[in-house]
Amino acid sequence: MSATFVGMPAFPVAAHEAVADTTLRGNLRHATHTIRAKRAAAVAEVSDWAQLREAGRRIKDHTLRHLDRYLVQVEEAVTAAGGTVHWAADAEEANRIVTGLVKATGESEVVKVKSMATQEIGLNEALEAEGIRAYETDLAELIVQLGKDRPSHILVPAIHRNRAEIRDIFRSEMSRWGRPAPEGLTDAPAELAEAARLHLREKFLRAKVGISGANFVVAETGTLVVVESEGNGRMCLTLPETLISVVGIEKVVPTWRDLEVFLQTLPRSSTAERMNPYTSMWTGTRDEDGPSAFHLVLLDNGRTDTLADEVGRQALRCIRCSACLNVCPVYERAGGHAYGSVYPGPIGAILSPQLRGTASEIDASLPYASSLCGACYEVCPVAIDIPEVLVHLRERVAQGGEATRQGNKVVLKPARGHAAERAAMRAARWAFSRPGVLRGGQRLASLTRRLHPRTLPGPGRAWTGTRDLPPVPAEPFRDWWQRTPGGKEDAK
Amino acid sequence: MRVALFLTCVNDTLYPDTGRAVVRLLTRLGVEVDFPQGQTCCGQAHYNTGYRHEAEPLARRFAEVFGGYEAIVTPSGSCGAMVRELYPRMGARARAEGRGNTLERVLAPVVPKTYELTEFLVDVLGVTDVGAYYPHRVTYHPTCHGLRGLGLGDRPRRLLEAVKGLELVELPGAEECCGFGGTFAVKNPDVSAAMGADKVRNAESTGAGVLCAGDNSCLMHIGGTMSRLGSGMRPVHIAEILASTEEEPAV
């Protein structure tokens, strides 16, 4: 399996395989249902959850509205604290900056904290191309990296793997990356964790360069915040001499007071914990300890374009908790890989087509990867109305229209493959605008009902492949209403 | 009280029994029901598939046809949510696009007086015991737009619990989507079918003979899956259960 998402097939094609994979379905069902129930309990014990959610929404909206100002504030504060700020308009520029910074240290390997932003830009591949080896140190990311796999979940990237699969990956792959797995490794969680600990420890102690993302950047002091469970993040953030953090521009919060809201909502939404085990915060550099050089790479990569869209911009509120993935019935069946991006699930379905545009087959299919059941919106700790954005993006795909790409207003053409649907929708609107036409169609269907096939040909197979069609009644309701009339002459 | 039945195009065409049940039920409760003949479709399928502009004339027609009534009652959580949740949004979008507030103004009157059936019974008529009789073991599936869109809460359950002879059994994973999702059912048939099959399995595990819900479009998907899987269960709209009495029992 390729480690990148380039050239992914459309969602329904990728999902077709996932649905048929019973091991994957079992792994996902078990994992999502467990975390789903725990999250519900963790949220239920907070009496002011609704207010916290609303506060989070407002803080994010306010920050995004004044992002220009807050980003400059971040740059000033980070610089004043001894760090260096770099601005990256896209993935290529960000990769170039980071690769250059690593090369300047003379090192050929780096340790990484789990980071969505660096995955989004394909940093590991860019480093590899320059002969620099990047070691993922988050347990799940390590599993993904060793297995030459792709992440399938925001928080638990190896959610699609069970313990036996992980044991096999450790046994066969660890030796190629460093310390091999202990002899006789079993699939007991404690043994697997110990194997990872031993394997990673030598890398932490050797590494001179660490690369991270950040969950938040506090503008007033230029402080970066990483929230994690394993402690590997703190190792990467404190042991190396040089620390490089790649952070999406939407991660800014104005003040520490604002941060407090998210430090309550994020752990409960993501891991169902009252407080996560490790919260690391750093401001620039210090002489006494920690990295002596700190670089912050502020990443745009489609975020400004997304911000320009009145409906779609709410996706930038996301704090990457993954609660929406864990409740999503589509994610549960299709798995994370089908979304063709490091951002799977409902949030991915609205982020990817905005950050990357809707030109590719996978991105044009993502807005439809939802039954619009609304469970994602209900659990979102920053109240992103994901169904609203999905429908908005469907309109962009099916009808085209105005959008912003690379900072320019453009008028998009409708995506390919929607002409028949567009004609059908127009025809349906025409018929529904004329009750007489509707009635004619209903009567025709009723008259010919004995002739209706049980299964449909062509696109109709999408329904009748797995479901029977409902029988058409002898007469539509409106005919009965007129004939009886109003049901008065007909008890039934 | 004179109310309009907004039956929905799906019910009108495929499920007239549900329409007849609503008429019988409301008439029994002393409500004068009218079925405005000009009604067609609320535009939900258009809107949710990304054809908002095609949905607009249908919304305007809806407002025109139903505007004169005191209340508009619909046996569909999702079409009810279309009017209540999405009509205001359509109007606001039109304004944001510089097309003025005409659409908003035209649609505004019908929004607050549109009720999903169970909402109308419990909130407007103030009844939970509608005098129904239905001697079956029933499990209830709250459909997504009724549950999360309209916030129907325990209204349907309270109505079902008051039905004589009815044994209500809890559906495991009740609040999970059945996988219908309008055009989702055919655009992502594999995932939709997998969700449907899981819903049916959960329903079967209850030992109930009937799966009840407030949306026939969802029931079309669940029922179609049941019949394909050879399940002994059948889907029944809540209106048909509530309309059933000892004198005139539903089959």
Contacts between the chains, C-beta under 8 A, distances in Angstrom:
chain1	res1	chain2	res2	distance
A	11	B	188	6.9
A	12	B	187	6.6
A	12	B	188	5.0
A	12	B	189	7.4
A	12	B	190	6.8
A	12	B	191	7.7
A	15	B	188	6.4
A	15	B	190	5.6
A	15	B	191	5.2
A	16	B	190	4.8
A	19	B	190	4.5
A	19	B	191	6.1
A	19	B	193	7.9
A	19	B	194	4.9
A	20	B	190	7.8
A	25	B	194	7.8
A	310	B	96	6.3
A	311	B	93	7.9
A	329	B	176	5.4
A	329	B	177	4.9
A	329	B	179	6.9
A	329	B	195	5.3
A	330	B	188	7.3
A	330	B	191	5.4
A	330	B	195	7.7
A	333	B	190	8.0
A	333	B	191	4.9
A	333	B	194	4.5
A	333	B	195	6.4
A	334	B	191	5.4
A	367	B	50	7.5
A	368	B	183	7.6
A	368	B	184	6.8
A	368	B	187	4.9
A	368	B	188	6.7
A	369	B	188	6.4
A	369	B	191	7.9
A	370	B	181	7.2
A	370	B	184	6.8
A	371	B	144	7.4
A	371	B	177	5.0
A	371	B	179	6.1
A	371	B	180	6.7
A	371	B	181	2.7
A	371	B	182	7.8
A	371	B	184	4.5
A	371	B	192	7.1
A	371	B	195	7.3
A	372	B	48	6.0
A	372	B	144	7.4
A	372	B	181	5.8
A	372	B	182	7.3
A	372	B	184	7.1
A	373	B	144	4.0
A	373	B	148	7.3
A	373	B	176	7.9
A	373	B	177	3.5
A	373	B	181	7.0
A	374	B	144	5.7
A	374	B	145	7.4
A	374	B	148	3.9
A	374	B	149	6.5
A	375	B	144	7.6
A	375	B	148	7.1
A	375	B	175	7.6
A	375	B	176	7.7
A	375	B	177	7.1
A	377	B	148	7.4
A	378	B	148	5.7
A	388	B	89	7.4
A	391	B	47	6.9
A	391	B	48	5.7
A	391	B	50	6.6
A	391	B	52	7.9
A	393	B	50	7.9
A	394	B	48	7.6
A	394	B	49	6.2
A	394	B	50	3.1
A	395	B	50	4.1
A	395	B	51	7.3
A	395	B	52	5.6
A	396	B	50	7.6
A	397	B	50	6.4
A	398	B	49	6.9
A	398	B	50	3.9
A	398	B	51	6.5
A	399	B	50	6.4
A	399	B	51	6.9
A	399	B	53	7.2
A	421	B	49	7.3
A	422	B	51	7.4
A	425	B	45	8.0
A	425	B	46	5.6
A	425	B	49	6.8
A	425	B	51	4.5
A	425	B	54	5.1
A	426	B	54	6.2
A	428	B	41	7.6
A	428	B	45	7.4
A	428	B	46	7.1
A	428	B	54	7.7
A	429	B	43	7.8
A	429	B	46	6.4
A	429	B	51	7.8
A	429	B	54	4.3
A	429	B	55	7.7
A	429	B	57	6.4
A	429	B	58	6.3
A	431	B	40	7.9
A	432	B	9	6.9
A	432	B	40	4.1
A	432	B	41	4.2
A	432	B	43	7.7
A	432	B	58	5.5
A	432	B	61	7.7
A	433	B	40	7.2
A	433	B	57	5.8
A	433	B	58	7.0
A	433	B	61	6.3
A	434	B	40	8.0
A	435	B	37	6.3
A	435	B	38	5.6
A	435	B	39	7.3
A	435	B	40	5.7
A	438	B	9	7.2
A	438	B	40	5.3
A	438	B	41	7.9
A	442	B	12	7.1
A	442	B	13	5.0
A	445	B	13	6.9
A	459	B	186	6.9
A	462	B	185	7.6
A	462	B	186	3.9
A	462	B	187	7.6
A	462	B	189	4.2
A	463	B	185	6.5
A	463	B	186	5.6
A	463	B	189	7.3
A	463	B	224	7.6
A	465	B	189	6.2
A	465	B	193	7.4
A	466	B	189	6.8
A	466	B	193	3.8
A	466	B	196	7.2
A	466	B	197	7.7
A	466	B	225	6.7
A	466	B	228	6.2
A	467	B	193	7.1
A	467	B	196	7.0
A	467	B	221	6.3
A	467	B	224	3.2
A	467	B	225	5.2
A	467	B	228	5.6
A	468	B	223	7.8
A	468	B	224	4.5
A	468	B	227	4.4
A	468	B	228	5.2
A	469	B	224	6.7
A	470	B	14	5.3
A	470	B	15	7.7
A	470	B	220	5.1
A	470	B	223	6.9
A	470	B	224	6.7
A	472	B	13	7.7
A	472	B	14	6.5
A	473	B	14	6.8
A	473	B	15	7.5
A	473	B	16	5.2
A	473	B	17	7.5
A	475	B	16	6.9
A	476	B	12	5.4
A	476	B	13	5.4
A	476	B	16	6.1
A	477	B	7	5.8
A	477	B	11	6.7
A	477	B	12	4.6
A	477	B	13	8.0
A	477	B	15	7.9
A	477	B	16	3.8
A	477	B	19	3.9
A	477	B	20	7.2
A	477	B	35	7.6
A	478	B	12	5.8
A	478	B	35	7.1
A	478	B	37	6.5
A	480	B	16	5.7
A	480	B	19	7.7
A	480	B	20	6.9
A	481	B	19	7.7
A	481	B	35	4.9
A	481	B	37	7.9
A	482	B	37	7.6
A	486	B	23	7.5
A	486	B	33	7.6
A	486	B	34	7.6
A	486	B	35	7.1
A	487	B	20	6.5
A	487	B	23	4.8
A	487	B	24	7.1
A	487	B	27	7.4
A	491	B	248	6.9
A	492	B	20	6.8
A	492	B	248	7.8
